[in-house]
Amino acid sequence: MECISIFDMLKIGVGPSSSHTLGPWRAGRRWIAELKKDKQFTSITSIKIDLYGSLSLTGKGHATDIAVILGLCGYDPETIDVSSINTIIENIQNSKQLNLNGELSLAFDPDKHIVFNKEFKKFHPNAITFYATLTNGSFTSSSFYSIGGGFVVKEERKRKKKKLSEFKKFPLPVQKATDLLAYCATHKKKVSEIVLENERSLCTDDEINKRISEVWNVMLESMYIGCHTEGTLPGGLNVRRRAFDSHKRLIGTTSYNSPQEWIEAIRDTEVKFRQILKWVSCFALAVNEVNASLGRVVTAPTNGSAGVIPAVMMYYMVIENHDANFDDIKQFMLVAGEIGSLFKKGATISAAMGGCQAEIGVSSAMAAGALTELMGGTPEQVLMASEIAMEHHLGLTCDPIAGLVQVPCIERNAMGAIKAINACEMALDTDAANAKVPLDKVIETMWETAQDMNTKYKETSEGGLAVKVSLSDC
C-alpha cells in the first residue's frame, strides 16, 4: 500500500496552479539536482524547455513559464518573497540572461527557449522536458510529469517495480476507505488518531505540530491578505477582487492588527444567519484571489482548490466553536489530508486528468470529512460526509477562461466550501450505517468519470466557458 503523508496533500507553494505552476517549478529544481548528481551542471552552455499538452495549452494563464524560470534559478516556492517575482522575471526578460541555480549565468530568452507544444504525451497530459547543451557539444535531456497537487514524477516510475520499502513505513497502511474504517473499529480510535499514528512513523510529534502550524499560518495569512487587498487580478480578464468589499461589509468598524486578532474580531462580530454563507464565501474567495495573483497559498490538494479547506476551518473557528485552538486545527488537517490521499490513490487530483471534480470535488470532500470529525461525527459519518461532498461534484469540468485560474475557479472554491459544510450537516443527521454509497465507490466512480470525460474539458481551455467567453469579451 502506498503511503502518502498529509504533508504531501497539504503543500506550501505559490499560485496559481499546483500542476501548472508548483509542479513545473519543482521539476526545474529536480533537473538541476540530476545535473549535479551526474556531474554535468558546470558543463552546461545553453538550455531549452519544452512544455506539452495541458502545460502548453493553459501554461501562459497558469504562469507555467514563470514557474519554470524560478525553479531553474533555484528559488524555493515555500520561501521566495512573492513580491519579488515580477522583478526577477522582468530582469531575465530584459537581460536575456538566466542564472542557473544562482550559480551559472547562461544566455536565455524566455520567448525562444521555452517552447509551448500542443502535443500530448501518452504518460500524462502535463509533460515538461528540459534540454541542455554541454561544452563538449553533446546534449542531455530529462522529462518530468506534473501529475497534480504539486507532485512530479518521471515516466520510469511506472515501469520500474516499486520497492516494498516504500510501503512499509506506515504501521497502519491505508489504501481504501474500508481500511481506514477497519483500523478505527479495531483500535477504537478516530480517523485523525489513526492518521497521526502513521505520521509518527515519518517524523516526531514536534515536527508534525510545527509543520501543521506552518500550513495553517499560510492558510490564515492568505485569507487575511485576500480580505485586505483590493484592485484587479492580473492576466487580462480584469476580474475585480471581491473578498475586500465583501469583508469590509461584514467586519464593519471592528479594529484589529494581526491575523490572530482578526479571528477574535470576527468571533466578536454578531454573525446573523444569512451572513454565515457570506463569511465562508469571503474566506474562500480571499485565498483564491491571492492564488490567482501568484501569492503564497497551501496546495489543498491543489492550488486551484486552495480556498476550500481554510474557509471551512475558519468557519469552525469563528462560527461553530469560539474556543477552537491548535488541537482542533491539527485534527482537521490530519483528517483532510487522509481523505485527499484516498482520492489520489484511487483516482486523481489532477484537473488535466479528471477535470475540476479532481480539484474542487476532492477539496470539498476533504473539508467535509474533517469538519464532521470536529463536530463529533463517527468515522463512518466522516467518510459519509466526504462521499456526499464528492457525489455532488462528479463530472465537474475544468474550463478556465483564457487559461487563468480565475473564472470560474475562484467562485468554485466558495461553492465547494459551502457544499462541504452542508455535506457535514447531512452526515451528522444520518445513521451512516445505512449509507447507500460507500466512499470507495464514489472514488471509483470519479475515476471512471474522469476517464470518460472529453479531453477538452480537462484544463485545456478548449471547451466549456473557456471557448464561450474570451478575453475580448471582458
C-alpha positions as CSV (number, residue, x, y, z in Angstrom):
1,M,0.0,0.0,0.0
2,E,1.3,3.4,-1.0
3,C,2.0,5.7,2.0
4,I,1.1,9.4,1.4
5,S,1.7,11.8,4.2
6,I,-0.8,14.6,4.9
7,F,2.1,17.0,4.1
8,D,2.1,15.5,0.6
9,M,-1.5,16.6,0.3
10,L,-1.0,20.0,2.0
11,K,2.0,21.7,0.5
12,I,3.0,25.3,0.8
13,G,3.6,26.9,-2.5
14,V,3.0,29.8,-4.9
15,G,-0.1,30.2,-7.1
16,P,-1.9,30.0,-9.4
17,S,-1.8,26.2,-10.1
18,S,-0.3,23.2,-8.3
19,S,0.0,21.2,-11.5
20,H,1.0,24.0,-13.9
21,T,3.0,26.3,-11.5
22,L,4.2,24.4,-8.5
23,G,4.8,21.1,-10.3
24,P,7.0,22.7,-13.1
25,W,8.8,24.8,-10.5
26,R,9.7,21.7,-8.6
27,A,10.6,19.9,-11.8
28,G,13.2,22.6,-12.6
29,R,14.8,22.2,-9.2
30,R,14.8,18.4,-9.6
31,W,16.5,18.7,-13.0
32,I,19.3,20.8,-11.5
33,A,19.8,18.1,-8.8
34,E,20.0,15.5,-11.6
35,L,22.6,17.5,-13.5
36,K,24.7,18.0,-10.4
37,K,24.5,14.3,-9.5
38,D,25.6,13.4,-13.0
39,K,28.4,16.0,-12.8
40,Q,27.1,17.8,-15.8
41,F,26.0,21.1,-14.2
42,T,29.2,23.1,-14.7
43,S,29.5,21.9,-18.3
44,I,26.2,23.4,-19.5
45,T,26.4,26.1,-22.2
46,S,22.7,26.5,-23.0
47,I,19.2,25.2,-22.0
48,K,15.8,24.8,-23.6
49,I,12.4,23.8,-22.1
50,D,9.6,22.1,-24.0
51,L,6.1,22.1,-22.5
52,Y,3.5,19.6,-23.7
53,G,-0.3,19.1,-23.6
54,S,-2.2,20.9,-20.9
55,L,1.0,22.6,-19.6
56,S,1.3,24.2,-23.1
57,L,-2.4,24.9,-23.8
58,T,-3.0,26.8,-20.5
59,G,0.6,27.4,-19.5
60,K,0.6,31.1,-20.1
61,G,-2.5,31.7,-18.0
62,H,-1.2,29.4,-15.2
63,A,2.3,31.1,-15.2
64,T,4.0,27.8,-16.1
65,D,6.8,29.7,-17.9
66,I,7.4,31.9,-14.9
67,A,7.4,28.9,-12.6
68,V,9.9,27.0,-14.7
69,I,12.2,30.1,-14.8
70,L,12.0,30.5,-11.0
71,G,12.7,26.8,-10.4
72,L,15.7,26.9,-12.7
73,C,17.0,29.9,-10.9
74,G,17.0,27.9,-7.7
75,Y,14.2,29.7,-5.8
76,D,12.1,27.7,-3.3
77,P,8.4,28.1,-3.7
78,E,7.9,27.8,0.1
79,T,10.3,30.7,1.0
80,I,10.6,33.0,-2.0
81,D,9.5,36.6,-1.5
82,V,6.4,36.6,-3.7
83,S,6.6,40.4,-4.1
84,S,9.9,40.0,-5.9
85,I,8.7,37.6,-8.6
86,N,7.7,40.2,-11.2
87,T,11.1,41.9,-10.8
88,I,13.0,38.7,-11.2
89,I,11.2,37.8,-14.4
90,E,11.5,41.2,-15.9
91,N,15.2,41.3,-15.3
92,I,15.6,37.9,-17.1
93,Q,13.4,39.1,-20.0
94,N,15.4,42.3,-20.4
95,S,18.9,41.0,-19.9
96,K,18.3,37.7,-21.8
97,Q,20.4,36.1,-19.1
98,L,19.4,33.3,-16.6
99,N,21.5,32.5,-13.5
100,L,21.0,28.7,-13.3
101,N,20.5,27.7,-9.6
102,G,22.1,31.1,-8.8
103,E,25.5,29.7,-9.9
104,L,25.8,29.6,-13.7
105,S,25.0,32.5,-16.0
106,L,23.5,31.5,-19.3
107,A,22.1,33.3,-22.3
108,F,18.4,32.8,-22.1
109,D,15.4,34.3,-23.9
110,P,12.1,33.0,-22.4
111,D,10.3,33.7,-25.7
112,K,12.7,31.4,-27.6
113,H,13.9,28.9,-25.0
114,I,10.5,27.9,-23.6
115,V,8.5,26.2,-26.3
116,F,4.8,25.6,-26.0
117,N,3.8,22.3,-27.8
118,K,0.2,21.3,-28.2
119,E,1.2,17.7,-28.5
120,F,0.1,15.4,-25.6
121,K,2.4,12.8,-24.2
122,K,0.9,9.4,-23.5
123,F,2.1,9.1,-20.0
124,H,0.3,12.2,-18.6
125,P,-1.2,15.4,-20.1
126,N,1.2,17.6,-18.1
127,A,4.7,17.0,-19.5
128,I,7.9,19.0,-19.4
129,T,11.2,18.2,-21.0
130,F,14.5,20.0,-20.2
131,Y,17.4,20.1,-22.6
132,A,20.9,21.2,-22.1
133,T,23.9,21.6,-24.4
134,L,27.3,20.7,-22.9
135,T,30.7,22.1,-23.5
136,N,31.8,19.0,-25.5
137,G,28.9,19.6,-27.9
138,S,26.7,16.7,-26.6
139,F,23.2,17.1,-25.3
140,T,21.3,15.9,-22.3
141,S,17.6,15.9,-21.6
142,S,15.2,14.9,-18.8
143,S,11.4,14.7,-18.8
144,F,9.0,15.1,-15.9
145,Y,5.3,14.9,-15.5
146,S,3.3,17.2,-13.2
147,I,0.5,14.8,-12.0
148,G,-1.5,17.2,-9.8
149,G,-1.1,18.7,-6.4
150,G,2.5,19.7,-7.0
151,F,3.5,16.0,-7.3
152,V,6.2,15.5,-10.0
153,V,7.2,12.1,-11.4
154,K,9.3,10.6,-14.1
155,E,7.9,8.0,-16.5
156,E,10.2,5.2,-15.4
157,R,8.5,5.2,-12.0
158,K,5.6,3.4,-13.6
159,R,7.8,0.9,-15.4
160,K,10.0,0.0,-12.5
161,K,8.9,-2.4,-9.9
162,K,8.1,-0.4,-6.8
163,K,10.3,-1.2,-3.8
164,L,8.4,-2.7,-0.9
165,S,10.3,-0.4,1.4
166,E,8.2,2.5,0.0
167,F,5.1,0.9,1.5
168,K,6.4,-0.4,4.9
169,K,6.7,3.0,6.6
170,F,3.2,3.3,7.9
171,P,2.2,0.9,10.8
172,L,-1.4,1.2,9.7
173,P,-1.3,1.4,5.9
174,V,-4.4,2.6,4.1
175,Q,-5.3,2.1,0.5
176,K,-9.1,2.4,0.7
177,A,-11.7,3.9,3.0
178,T,-12.7,0.5,4.2
179,D,-9.1,0.0,5.5
180,L,-9.4,3.2,7.5
181,L,-12.8,2.2,9.0
182,A,-11.4,-1.2,9.9
183,Y,-8.5,0.4,11.9
184,C,-10.9,2.8,13.6
185,A,-13.1,-0.1,14.7
186,T,-10.2,-2.4,15.8
187,H,-8.3,0.3,17.7
188,K,-11.4,2.2,18.8
189,K,-9.9,5.4,17.5
190,K,-10.9,8.4,15.5
191,V,-9.8,8.9,11.9
192,S,-7.4,11.6,13.0
193,E,-5.8,9.3,15.6
194,I,-5.1,6.6,13.0
195,V,-3.6,9.1,10.7
196,L,-1.4,10.5,13.5
197,E,0.0,7.1,14.2
198,N,1.1,6.8,10.6
199,E,2.6,10.3,10.5
200,R,4.6,9.5,13.7
201,S,6.4,6.8,11.7
202,L,7.8,9.6,9.4
203,C,8.6,12.3,12.0
204,T,8.3,13.3,15.6
205,D,5.2,14.9,17.3
206,D,7.1,18.2,17.5
207,E,7.8,18.1,13.8
208,I,4.2,17.2,13.0
209,N,3.0,20.1,15.1
210,K,5.5,22.5,13.6
211,R,4.5,21.6,10.0
212,I,0.8,21.8,10.7
213,S,1.3,25.1,12.3
214,E,3.2,26.3,9.2
215,V,0.4,25.1,6.9
216,W,-2.3,26.8,9.0
217,N,-0.4,30.0,9.2
218,V,-0.1,30.2,5.4
219,M,-3.8,29.4,5.1
220,L,-4.7,32.1,7.6
221,E,-2.3,34.6,6.0
222,S,-3.7,34.0,2.6
223,M,-7.3,34.6,3.9
224,Y,-6.1,37.8,5.7
225,I,-4.2,39.2,2.7
226,G,-7.1,38.4,0.3
227,C,-9.6,40.1,2.6
228,H,-7.4,43.2,2.9
229,T,-6.3,43.7,-0.7
230,E,-8.4,45.5,-3.3
231,G,-8.0,46.0,-7.0
232,T,-8.0,43.9,-10.2
233,L,-6.4,40.5,-10.7
234,P,-3.6,40.2,-13.3
235,G,-4.0,38.3,-16.5
236,G,-6.2,40.4,-18.7
237,L,-9.7,39.3,-17.6
238,N,-10.0,42.4,-15.4
239,V,-11.5,40.4,-12.6
240,R,-12.1,42.7,-9.7
241,R,-11.1,41.3,-6.3
242,R,-14.4,40.7,-4.4
243,A,-13.2,39.5,-1.0
244,F,-12.1,43.0,0.0
245,D,-15.5,44.6,-0.5
246,S,-17.3,41.6,1.0
247,H,-15.1,41.6,4.1
248,K,-15.5,45.3,4.6
249,R,-19.3,45.0,4.6
250,L,-19.1,42.0,7.0
251,I,-16.5,43.2,9.5
252,G,-17.8,46.8,9.8
253,T,-15.7,49.1,12.0
254,T,-14.2,46.4,14.2
255,S,-10.4,47.0,14.7
256,Y,-7.5,44.5,14.8
257,N,-3.8,44.5,14.0
258,S,-2.9,40.9,13.0
259,P,-4.4,37.8,11.6
260,Q,-4.9,36.3,15.1
261,E,-6.6,39.4,16.3
262,W,-8.7,39.3,13.2
263,I,-10.1,35.8,14.2
264,E,-11.1,37.2,17.6
265,A,-12.6,40.3,15.9
266,I,-14.8,38.1,13.7
267,R,-15.8,36.0,16.7
268,D,-16.9,39.2,18.4
269,T,-18.9,40.3,15.4
270,E,-22.6,39.4,15.6
271,V,-23.0,37.0,12.8
272,K,-26.5,36.6,11.6
273,F,-27.7,33.5,9.8
274,R,-27.5,35.0,6.3
275,Q,-24.0,36.2,7.0
276,I,-22.6,32.8,7.6
277,L,-22.6,31.9,3.9
278,K,-21.2,35.3,3.1
279,W,-18.3,34.8,5.6
280,V,-17.5,31.3,4.3
281,S,-17.6,32.6,0.7
282,C,-15.4,35.6,1.6
283,F,-12.8,33.3,3.2
284,A,-12.6,31.1,0.1
285,L,-12.6,33.9,-2.4
286,A,-9.8,35.7,-0.5
287,V,-7.5,32.7,-0.7
288,N,-8.0,32.1,-4.4
289,E,-7.6,35.8,-5.2
290,V,-4.2,35.6,-3.6
291,N,-3.6,32.4,-5.5
292,A,-4.6,34.0,-8.8
293,S,-2.0,36.8,-8.3
294,L,1.0,34.5,-7.7
295,G,0.6,34.7,-4.0
296,R,1.6,32.1,-1.4
297,V,-1.1,29.5,-0.5
298,V,-1.4,25.9,0.6
299,T,-2.0,23.4,-2.1
300,A,-5.0,21.6,-0.7
301,P,-5.0,19.3,-2.6
302,T,-4.3,21.7,-5.5
303,N,-3.8,25.4,-5.8
304,G,-7.0,25.9,-7.8
305,S,-8.9,24.5,-4.9
306,A,-6.8,26.1,-2.2
307,G,-9.6,28.1,-0.7
308,V,-12.0,25.3,0.4
309,I,-10.2,23.8,3.4
310,P,-9.1,27.1,5.0
311,A,-12.6,28.5,4.6
312,V,-14.2,25.6,6.3
313,M,-11.6,25.5,9.1
314,M,-12.2,29.2,9.6
315,Y,-15.9,28.6,9.6
316,Y,-15.5,26.2,12.5
317,M,-13.3,28.6,14.4
318,V,-15.4,31.7,14.1
319,I,-18.9,30.3,13.9
320,E,-19.1,26.8,15.4
321,N,-16.6,26.9,18.2
322,H,-15.1,30.1,19.5
323,D,-12.8,28.1,21.8
324,A,-11.2,26.2,18.9
325,N,-7.4,26.1,19.2
326,F,-4.4,24.4,17.6
327,D,-5.6,20.9,18.6
328,D,-8.7,21.4,16.5
329,I,-6.6,22.7,13.6
330,K,-4.3,19.6,13.9
331,Q,-7.3,17.2,14.0
332,F,-8.9,18.9,11.0
333,M,-5.7,18.7,8.9
334,L,-5.0,15.1,9.8
335,V,-8.4,14.0,8.6
336,A,-8.4,16.3,5.5
337,G,-5.0,15.1,4.4
338,E,-6.0,11.4,4.7
339,I,-9.2,11.9,2.7
340,G,-7.3,13.6,0.0
341,S,-4.8,10.7,-0.1
342,L,-7.6,8.2,-0.7
343,F,-8.6,10.2,-3.8
344,K,-5.1,10.4,-5.0
345,K,-4.6,6.6,-4.6
346,G,-7.9,5.6,-6.1
347,A,-8.5,8.3,-8.7
348,T,-6.7,11.6,-9.4
349,I,-6.2,15.1,-8.0
350,S,-5.2,16.4,-11.4
351,A,-7.6,18.5,-13.4
352,A,-5.7,17.7,-16.5
353,M,-6.7,14.0,-15.8
354,G,-10.1,14.4,-14.3
355,G,-11.5,17.9,-14.6
356,C,-12.4,20.1,-11.7
357,Q,-14.0,17.2,-9.8
358,A,-10.5,16.2,-9.1
359,E,-9.7,19.6,-7.5
360,I,-12.8,21.3,-6.0
361,G,-14.6,18.0,-5.6
362,V,-11.7,16.4,-3.7
363,S,-11.1,19.5,-1.6
364,S,-14.7,19.7,-0.7
365,A,-14.7,16.0,0.3
366,M,-11.5,16.6,2.4
367,A,-13.1,19.6,4.2
368,A,-16.4,17.8,4.7
369,G,-14.8,14.8,6.4
370,A,-12.5,16.9,8.5
371,L,-15.3,19.2,9.7
372,T,-17.5,16.2,10.6
373,E,-14.9,14.8,13.0
374,L,-14.5,18.2,14.7
375,M,-18.3,18.3,15.0
376,G,-18.3,15.0,16.9
377,G,-19.1,12.7,14.0
378,T,-18.2,9.0,14.0
379,P,-15.6,7.6,11.5
380,E,-18.5,6.3,9.4
381,Q,-20.1,9.8,9.3
382,V,-16.7,11.3,8.4
383,L,-16.4,9.1,5.3
384,M,-20.1,9.6,4.6
385,A,-19.7,13.4,4.6
386,S,-16.7,13.1,2.2
387,E,-18.8,10.9,-0.1
388,I,-21.7,13.3,-0.1
389,A,-19.4,16.2,-1.0
390,M,-17.8,14.4,-3.9
391,E,-21.0,12.9,-5.1
392,H,-22.3,16.3,-5.9
393,H,-19.2,17.4,-7.7
394,L,-19.0,14.3,-10.0
395,G,-18.4,15.3,-13.6
396,L,-17.4,18.9,-12.9
397,T,-15.3,20.1,-15.8
398,C,-12.2,22.3,-15.8
399,D,-12.7,25.1,-18.3
400,P,-10.7,28.2,-17.2
401,I,-11.3,31.2,-19.3
402,A,-8.1,32.4,-21.0
403,G,-6.3,29.6,-19.1
404,L,-6.4,31.7,-16.0
405,V,-7.2,30.3,-12.5
406,Q,-9.9,32.9,-12.0
407,V,-13.2,32.3,-13.8
408,P,-14.9,30.1,-12.8
409,C,-12.2,28.7,-10.5
410,I,-12.4,31.3,-7.7
411,E,-16.1,31.1,-7.2
412,R,-16.0,27.3,-7.3
413,N,-13.9,27.4,-4.1
414,A,-16.7,29.3,-2.3
415,M,-19.3,26.7,-3.7
416,G,-17.0,23.8,-2.6
417,A,-16.7,25.2,0.9
418,I,-20.5,25.6,1.3
419,K,-21.1,22.1,-0.1
420,A,-18.6,20.7,2.4
421,I,-20.4,22.3,5.4
422,N,-23.8,21.1,4.0
423,A,-22.4,17.5,3.5
424,C,-21.1,17.6,7.1
425,E,-24.5,18.6,8.4
426,M,-26.3,15.9,6.4
427,A,-23.9,13.2,7.5
428,L,-24.3,14.2,11.2
429,D,-28.0,13.8,10.9
430,T,-27.8,10.4,9.3
431,D,-27.2,6.9,10.5
432,A,-24.1,6.3,8.5
433,A,-24.6,2.5,8.8
434,N,-27.4,2.9,6.2
435,A,-25.3,4.8,3.7
436,K,-26.2,3.7,0.2
437,V,-22.9,4.9,-1.5
438,P,-19.6,4.0,0.2
439,L,-16.7,6.5,-0.2
440,D,-14.7,3.9,-2.1
441,K,-17.4,3.5,-4.7
442,V,-17.7,7.3,-5.3
443,I,-13.9,7.4,-5.7
444,E,-14.1,4.6,-8.3
445,T,-16.9,6.4,-10.0
446,M,-15.0,9.7,-10.1
447,W,-12.0,7.9,-11.8
448,E,-14.3,6.3,-14.3
449,T,-16.0,9.6,-15.0
450,A,-12.5,11.2,-15.4
451,Q,-11.6,8.6,-18.0
452,D,-14.8,9.1,-19.9
453,M,-14.6,12.9,-19.9
454,N,-13.8,14.6,-23.1
455,T,-10.2,15.9,-23.1
456,K,-11.3,19.5,-24.0
457,Y,-12.9,19.7,-20.5
458,K,-9.7,18.8,-18.7
459,E,-7.8,22.1,-18.2
460,T,-7.1,22.7,-21.9
461,S,-9.2,25.9,-22.3
462,E,-10.6,24.2,-25.5
463,G,-14.2,23.6,-24.2
464,G,-16.9,25.0,-22.0
465,L,-16.7,28.5,-20.6
466,A,-13.2,28.8,-21.9
467,V,-14.5,29.0,-25.5
468,K,-17.8,30.7,-24.8
469,V,-16.1,33.7,-23.2
470,S,-12.8,35.2,-24.3
471,L,-10.5,38.0,-23.3
472,S,-12.1,40.2,-25.9
473,D,-15.5,39.7,-24.2
474,C,-14.1,41.0,-21.0
